[in-house]
Amino acid sequence: MANVLDRKIQSARQIFQPLFSTIELTQSCNLKCKHCYNFDRESLPSQKKESFPPELVKRTIYELYEIGALSLAFTGGEPLLYPHLNEVILFAMKYHFHIRIKSNATLVSEKRAQELYHLGVKEFDISLYGVNEKQYLDFTGKEGYEKTLRGIHSLKKAGIVVNLGIILHRQNVEYLDQFIQLAKSLDCPYQISDEITDRYDKTMASQTLAITQDQYEKLLDGPYKEYFNHKNPDKALMCGCAKTVIGIGHQGDVYPCIGSPIPAGNIHSLSLVKIWNDSPVFKRIRDLQDTDFKKCQDCELITDCSRSSGSAYINTGEYTGCDPLAKEFALARFKKRNRSD
């Protein structure tokens, strides 16, 4: 099955078919996470509460279908706060999308989980911010630990697949073992994220929460080192942005990826089909060659680097630039590999 999917993705990259799409329905959220990449949740301006008009969401979903999207993720903010969520899910199901929701799960009751399952939702991607109530309160501003666990149990009981994201930062990195044991006890697949980017609006840097190089070096020597010892033997620099991936922000801006906020056009003034096919921004990204990543070409850390063009853009303003945090972690891996050799 994996080989079939890999071949489909490779084929889609050649013909620019956006298999994987994300729509940001709203920026409203019931948590105030310190690392939120959108903006500082402690000083939420009123205009940030804007949501995507449902008729425009439905038009966008249809156009995603027209350009070949198969998977559709709804994100936010907290998408469960979007008042028209059921309506747009039902519309998407008319076109047989594989629907997933990126959520904190604190608003999921057993009844809501059953409702979402019967609407057609296949998966939930849920971030874990702590292993107890105090850690949740410190990091999200709300006591959400028990609510998150109840939400996860309700979703699994309803038959929805739950994927967990363990969000590591400098204040909780020492609890990695407890995080992994929690994920295993919940019987959910999980990924570990050690990446925290700057905020899109450039307010107080959320990167002050990023794992330090010293902490990262300890992870590389610890019992879970296989999660962090990334290798890039092919010196790969390009991803699926604007090729197999597309993102649409809550104000209608179209991005190469929801994690790469480079506006390629806006669906209030242009059709999504036209933006996907004709945007100069997308064309530049699709035409990139390895030689365009000039800061990476001769870097001795390239085979140990897990840079993301989206993160590089957010952190530096350069899509083809060097992400300083990725470079720090690559240096730690490089040093460890040379010690081992």
N, C-alpha and C positions, 0 to 999 in steps of 0.2 A: 504493500500500500504506500509506504514511504517513497519507494522508487517511482511509482506512478505520479505521486504528488510532485516530486522533484522534477520529473520530466515536464509536467504541466507548467511548473513555475519557470523552468528554463525556456520553454516555448513562449510563455507569456512575456518574458523579458525581451524576446526578440521582436515581438509584434506590439509591444506596449499595451498590454491588457491588464488593467488594474484589478487583479483578483481580490485584493484585500483593501477594503474601504472602511473609513471611520468618519462618523458624523458626530461633531460636538453639539449636543442638543441645547445645552445651557451652561452657564458658568456659576449658577447658584449651587451652593453646597451646604450641607448640615455640619461639616467639620471645618476646622481652621488649621489644617496641616502646615507645619512650619516649612516644609520643603516644597510646597505647592509651586509648580512651575509657571502657573498663569499670572499670579500677582500675590502681594502680601495680604493674606486673608484677615489679618488683624485690622486692616484699614480698608475695608471693602467699599469702594465707591458705588453709588446707586446704579450707575449705568452698566456696571458689570453684571447686573442681575438679568440683563436681556436674555431672551431665549429665542430659539429658531422658530419662526412661524410654521405651523404644521403643514399648511398647503405648500410652502416652499420646500419643506423637508420631503414631502411626498413627490414633488416634481424632481427633486434631487435624487431620490431613490430610483425613480423610473429612469433617469438619465444614467445613473450608475449601472443599471441593468443594460441599458443600450450600449455602453462602452465595455461591457463584459465582466463587471464585478460579480463575484460569487459569494464572498464573505462580507458581512456588514456588521461593524461594531458601533454601538452607541456609547458615547462617553460624555463627560462633563468637565467641571462641576460634578454633581451627582445626578446621573440620568434619571434615577427614580423620582427626582423632584420635578421632572419635566411633566407638565399637566396633560400632555397629549401623547404620552409614551405608548399606551395601548393602541391608539389610533394608528401611529406610524409603524408599529410592529406588524399589525394586521395588514397594512398596505404593503410592507416589504415582503410578507409571506406570500402575497399574490404572485410575486416574481421569484419565489423559491430561494431566497437568500438564506445562508447559514448565519443566524443572528446570535451575536454575543453582546453582553453588557459589561462595561467596565465600571465597577461600583465599589463602595466601601461596605456594602451589605448590612449596614446598621438599620436600614428601613425595611428589611425583608422579614415579613411574618410568614407563618405557614400558609395562610390564605393567599398572600401575595405571590409566594413562590409557586403555588399550584396554578394561580391565574396566569403567571408568566409562562409556565410550562405549556399550558393549553393554548396560549397565544402563538407559541412556536419558538420561544427562546431556547437555544441549544446549550449555551455556555455562559458562565459568569467568570470574569477575571477580577479577583479580589485581592487587594493589598493588605498585608499584615504589618501593623506599625509597632507592635509591642507584644510581650508575652504575659502582661498583666494589666489591670485597670489603671494603675499609676502611670505606666509607660504610655498608655493611650492618652490619658489626660494631659501629660506633659507635652506630647508631640502633636496631638490633634485638637487640643483644647476642649475635648469632650470625653466623658467616660463611655467609650465605645467598644471596649474589649468583649464584654459578655454579649452585647447586642450583635457584634460581628460574628461571634461563634454561633449564636442562635440563628442568624441569617444563613450561615454556611450549612448548618444542619438542616434547615428548612428547605434550602435549594436542593441539597443532595436527596432528601426524602422525596421531593417532587419529581426527581429524575433529571435534573439539570446538572451538567458537568461543571464542577468548580475548579478553577485553576488559581493557585495562590501565588502571590508575589511577596517575597520577604524583602522588605525595604531596610537595607542596612545603612546606618549613619554612625557618626563618631560617638553618639550617646548610647547606642544599643548594640554595637558590634560585639561586645563581650558576651552577649546573650545568644549568639548564633546557635549554639547547641540546643538551647531551649526552643528557639524558633523551629529548628528542623524536627525536633521531637514533637512539637505541637502540630506541624504540618502532617507528619506521619500518623499521629493519633487521629487526625481528621480524615485520613485516607484520601488525600487530595494530591494531585501532581503539583509541584511547586518549582519556582525559579527564584534565584537570589539576585537581587539588584544592588550593586555597589555604586551605582551612578546617580549623582544628584547634579542637575544642571542649574545654571543661572535662571532667574525668572524672565519670562518673556517681556515683562514691562520694566525690567531693570531696576526694580525696587530692591530693598535690602537683600544682599546676596544670600540665597539659600545655600550656596556652596560652602558657607561657614559650617554647615552640618556634614559636609563630605568627609568620608574616612580619610585619615591622615596616612602619609606614606609609611610611617612607623606601624600603624595599625594594620595596614595592608601587608606589610612584610611578615607580621605575626600570623596573619591568615594564611599566607603562603607556606608557613612552616607548621600550621596546625592540622588537626584531624580532618578538616574539610577542604584541604588545599586543592583538591581536584575541581572544586567549584570556581576557583580563582586563577588557576594556572592556564589562562587562555593562550592559545598559540595561533599564529597566522602564517603558516608555512608558505602559502601561495602569495603572500604580500597583497592580499585583496584589499582594495580601497573603496570599491563601489558597492552600493546596495540596491534595493528595489525601489528606492524613491523615484516617483514619476515614471516608473516602468511597470511594476506590478503592484504598486501601493499608491493610495491617494487619501488625502484628508480634507475635510471641509469644516471650517470653524463656525462658531455659532452666529457670527455676523455675516457669513456667506463667503468669506475668503477661502480660496482653494489652495491647498498646499501639496507639495510632493509627498508629504507624510505628515500625520498629525503631530509628530515629534520634530518636524522640520518646518517651522512657521515662516516660510518664504512665500509671500502672496504671488500666485500666478494669474490671478484674476478673481472676480467676484460674481457670484451667481445672481446677484441683484441686477447686474447690467449685462451679463453674458451667459449663454447656456453652458452647462457643465461640459457638454460634448465638445463645444468649440474651444473651451479652455483646455481640455485634455488634449485635443488634437493640434491646436494652433498656438498655445502659449509660448512666447519666447523664453520664459523662465524654464518651462519643462524641456524645451528643445535644448537649451544650454546644458541642463543636467544630463539629458540623454546622450549628448555629444561628448561628454567628458571622457578623457582617456587617463590612464594611470599617470602619464607625464604631466597632467594638469595639477596633480597633487604634489607641487614642487617641494614643500617642506617635508614630505614623507619619503620622497624618492631615494635620497641618500642617507636616511636616518638608520642608524644601526639597531634601533629598537623596533623596526617595522614588523619583524616576525613574532614579536611579543606583544604587539599593540592590538587593542580591540576598539580602536576609534570608531565613532559613529559620526557621519557627516552632519546629522541633525544636531547632535550635542556640540560638535565643533562650531556649527553656525550659531547656536544659542550662546555659547560661551565666548566666542571670539568675533562673530559677525562674518566669518569666512567659511563657506561651505566646504572648500577644499583645504582649509587651514589645519593647523595642529591644535588639537584639544589638549590644553595643559594638564587636565586631570588624567586623561587617558595616557598621556606621556609619563606622568608620575607613576602610575600603576605598571606601565610597560617597563619602566626602569627597574622597579622592584622585581618584576619577573625576570628581567635580563640579568640582574645581579644574582638572583637565586640560581638561575640556570648555569651561570658561569662558576658559581661556587660548587655546584654539583658536578660539573665537568672537571 
